[in-house]
């Protein structure tokens, strides 16, 4: 595989052992969780905060705070990349003349392929989908949209923009794609309902996001695909996201049934063999595009 423009720019950065970078990035993920814990503890004694969010229940508010806390990780990671790794915005995949178009493509891709998985499960009788009888709170949903946009972008920025490009610039691109995707899977090991199949599927998802990032040389399409994949599960179909139960603000409710191998079990559809097949097809398409890119065609 040949280096794209963001990888070429990364070759001028400071060469630090990827293991050290991985540890530092992991710490940057943990720090906001401690900050969030303090905020939630203080919130118990600050009534104005609850009064301000009168239209949202505590469960949804806590979930939103967890997602929005990734903003701190994103800021710290950006400072680390710029000041310590000496990376510029191009090497971080932040420079893209077609960022809006590519972000839009990511939205369509994430929604389309997740919907294909859900529809296959419905047609084969392993999922029941109906309109949420509790209704759809548009106010709370509009708070979730930027939250998921932020969360997906943050994970792609850390794993693809920083880690994958750093590995690619000072090693082999193919190995970097596999390694960062494996790390992506490992980060989900503590999630509820994790299984061998869900671990494999998260790895495949990592490969998908990595190849999109490699092909575009920017973070926008990969970030959007990741964000909308998660948001579609949680707030459109009401499905567990990587073991994290739906918070109820969803247009549809989906009841997955049948053996865990097909339904995904407690991990959600990301643990289903149907997802494996769909992601496999997508990977074949992306791999062929990457091969053409490497051949210069």
C-alpha positions in Angstrom: 0.0 0.0 0.0 1.3 3.5 -0.9 1.3 6.4 1.6 -1.5 8.9 1.1 -0.9 12.6 1.7 -1.7 12.5 5.4 0.7 9.6 6.0 3.4 11.4 4.0 3.0 14.4 6.2 3.2 12.2 9.3 6.7 11.1 8.1 8.0 14.5 9.2 6.6 14.1 12.7 8.5 12.9 15.8 8.9 9.1 15.9 7.7 7.8 19.2 7.1 4.1 20.0 3.5 3.3 19.1 3.1 1.4 22.4 3.9 4.6 24.3 1.5 6.5 22.2 -1.2 3.9 22.8 -0.7 4.2 26.6 -0.9 8.0 26.5 -4.0 8.0 24.4 -5.6 5.5 26.8 -4.9 7.8 29.7 -6.4 10.7 27.8 -9.6 8.6 27.5 -9.6 7.8 31.2 -9.1 11.4 32.5 -12.5 12.7 31.3 -14.2 9.8 33.1 -12.7 11.0 36.4 -13.7 14.6 35.6 -17.2 13.3 34.7 -17.5 11.5 38.0 -16.7 14.7 39.9 -19.3 16.6 37.8 -22.0 14.0 38.5 -21.2 14.0 42.2 -21.4 17.8 42.4 -24.6 17.8 40.3 -26.3 15.9 43.1 -26.0 19.0 45.3 -26.7 21.6 42.6 -30.4 21.9 41.9 -30.1 24.6 39.1 -28.6 22.0 36.8 -31.6 19.7 37.2 -33.9 22.6 36.8 -32.2 23.6 33.6 -32.7 20.1 32.1 -36.3 19.6 33.2 -37.2 18.0 29.9 -34.7 15.2 30.2 -34.6 12.3 32.8 -31.5 11.6 34.8 -30.7 8.4 32.9 -30.5 10.2 29.6 -28.7 13.2 31.0 -26.0 11.0 32.6 -25.6 9.1 29.3 -25.3 12.4 27.4 -22.7 13.7 29.9 -20.6 10.5 29.3 -20.7 11.1 25.5 -20.0 14.8 25.7 -17.1 14.2 28.1 -15.2 12.8 25.0 -14.7 16.5 24.0 -12.1 16.8 26.7 -10.3 13.7 25.4 -10.4 15.1 21.9 -8.9 18.5 23.0 -6.1 16.8 25.0 -5.4 14.4 22.1 -5.1 17.2 19.6 -2.7 19.1 21.9 -0.6 15.9 22.4 -0.4 15.4 18.6 0.5 18.9 17.8 2.9 19.7 20.7 4.5 16.3 21.5 4.3 14.4 18.2 4.8 17.5 16.1 2.0 16.6 13.8 0.3 19.2 11.6 -3.4 19.3 10.6 -2.8 17.6 7.3 -1.1 14.6 8.9 -4.1 14.4 11.3 -6.6 14.1 8.5 -8.2 17.5 9.3 -7.5 19.1 5.9 -10.0 18.2 3.3 -11.3 20.4 0.5 -14.5 18.2 0.4 -15.0 17.7 4.1 -18.8 18.5 3.9 -19.3 16.1 1.0 -17.2 13.4 2.6 -19.0 13.8 5.9 -22.3 13.5 4.1 -21.1 10.3 2.4 -20.2 8.9 5.8 -23.7 9.7 7.2 -25.2 7.7 4.3 -22.8 4.8 4.6 -23.3 4.4 8.3 -27.0 4.5 8.1 -27.3 2.3 5.0 -25.2 -0.6 6.2 -26.6 -0.7 9.7 -30.1 -0.6 8.3 -29.2 -3.5 5.9 -28.2 -5.6 9.0 -31.5 -4.7 10.8 -33.7 -5.4 7.8 -32.1 -8.8 7.2 -32.7 -9.7 10.8 -36.3 -8.6 10.4 -36.9 -10.4 7.2 -35.4 -13.6 8.5 -37.6 -13.4 11.7 -34.8 -12.6 14.2 -36.0 -9.0 14.8 -39.3 -7.3 15.5 -39.4 -3.6 14.7 -42.2 -1.3 15.7 -42.7 2.4 16.2 -41.8 3.4 19.8 -45.0 3.3 21.8 -43.6 5.8 24.3 -43.2 8.4 21.6 -40.2 10.2 20.2 -38.8 13.1 22.2 -37.3 15.3 19.5 -35.7 17.7 22.0 -33.7 15.0 23.6 -32.9 13.4 20.3 -31.4 16.8 19.1 -29.0 16.6 22.1 -27.9 13.1 21.0 -27.1 14.1 17.4 -24.1 16.3 18.2 -23.1 13.9 21.0 -22.8 11.0 18.7 -21.0 13.2 16.1 -18.5 14.1 18.7 -18.1 10.6 20.1 -17.5 8.9 16.7 -15.1 11.7 15.6 -13.1 11.4 18.9 -12.5 7.7 18.5 -11.6 8.0 14.9 -9.2 10.9 15.7 -7.4 8.9 18.3 -7.2 5.6 16.6 -7.0 6.5 13.0 -5.7 10.1 12.7 -3.1 9.8 15.4 -2.3 6.1 16.0 -2.8 4.6 12.6 -1.0 7.3 10.7 1.9 7.3 13.2 2.3 3.5 12.7 1.9 3.8 8.9 4.6 6.6 8.6 7.2 4.6 10.5 6.2 1.1 9.6 3.9 -0.8 7.2 0.5 0.7 6.3 -1.2 -2.7 6.2 0.1 -3.7 9.6 -0.9 -0.3 11.0 -4.5 -0.8 9.8 -4.7 -4.3 11.4 -3.0 -3.2 14.6 -5.2 -0.1 15.3 -8.3 -2.2 14.5 -7.2 -4.8 17.0 -6.7 -2.1 19.6 -10.2 -0.9 18.8 -11.6 -4.3 19.6 -9.6 -4.7 22.8 -11.0 -1.4 24.0 -14.5 -3.0 23.9 -13.5 -6.1 26.0 -15.0 -4.6 29.1 -18.4 -4.0 27.5 -21.4 -6.0 28.6 -22.3 -9.0 26.4 -18.9 -9.2 24.7 -18.4 -12.5 22.8 -16.0 -13.9 20.3 -18.3 -12.9 17.4 -18.8 -9.3 18.7 -15.0 -9.0 19.2 -14.5 -10.1 15.6 -17.2 -7.7 14.3 -15.7 -4.7 16.2 -12.3 -5.7 14.6 -14.0 -5.7 11.2 -15.6 -2.3 11.9 -12.1 -1.0 12.8 -10.8 -2.3 9.4 -13.7 -0.5 7.7 -13.1 2.8 9.4 -9.3 2.5 8.8 -9.7 1.8 5.1 -12.1 4.7 4.7 -9.6 6.9 6.4 -6.8 5.6 4.3 -8.7 6.1 1.0 -9.8 9.6 1.8 -6.7 10.7 3.7 -9.0 12.7 6.0 -11.0 11.9 9.1 -14.4 13.3 8.1 -16.0 10.3 6.3 -14.7 7.7 8.7 -15.8 9.9 11.7 -19.3 10.3 10.2 -19.7 6.6 9.4 -18.7 5.7 12.9 -21.0 8.3 14.5 -24.1 7.5 12.4 -23.6 3.7 12.8 -23.9 4.2 16.6 -26.7 6.8 16.5 -28.8 4.7 14.1 -28.6 1.8 16.5 -29.3 3.8 19.6 -31.8 6.5 18.5 -33.4 5.2 15.3 -33.8 1.4 16.0 -33.4 1.4 19.8 -30.7 -1.3 19.7 -28.0 -1.9 22.3 -24.7 -0.2 21.2 -21.7 -2.4 21.8 -23.3 -3.7 25.0 -24.6 -0.3 26.2 -28.3 -0.5 26.5 -30.6 1.9 24.6 -31.6 4.9 26.7 -35.2 4.9 25.2 -35.0 8.0 23.0 -35.6 6.1 19.8 -37.9 6.3 16.9 -38.4 2.5 16.7 -38.0 -0.2 19.2 -36.3 -3.4 18.1 -36.7 -6.8 19.8 -33.9 -9.1 18.8 -34.6 -12.8 19.2 -33.1 -16.2 18.4 -29.6 -17.6 19.1 -27.0 -15.1 20.1 -24.9 -16.0 17.0 -27.6 -14.4 14.8 -29.3 -11.9 17.1 -26.1 -10.7 18.7 -27.3 -11.3 22.2 -26.6 -8.7 24.9 -24.0 -6.9 22.8 -26.6 -6.0 20.1 -26.5 -6.5 16.4 -22.7 -5.9 16.4 -22.5 -9.4 17.9 -24.5 -11.0 15.0 -23.1 -13.1 12.2 -25.3 -11.1 9.8 -23.2 -8.1 10.7 -20.1 -10.2 10.0 -21.3 -10.9 6.5 -22.4 -7.3 5.7 -19.1 -5.9 7.0 -17.2 -8.6 5.0 -18.9 -7.4 1.8 -18.1 -3.8 2.6 -14.5 -4.7 3.3 -14.1 -6.5 0.0 -15.3 -3.3 -1.8 -13.0 -1.0 0.3 -10.1 -3.4 -0.1 -10.4 -3.3 -3.9 -10.5 0.4 -3.9 -7.4 0.5 -1.7 -5.6 -1.9 -4.1 -6.5 0.3 -7.0 -5.2 3.3 -5.1 -1.9 1.4 -4.4 -1.6 0.6 -8.1 -2.0 4.3 -8.9 -5.2 3.8 -10.9 
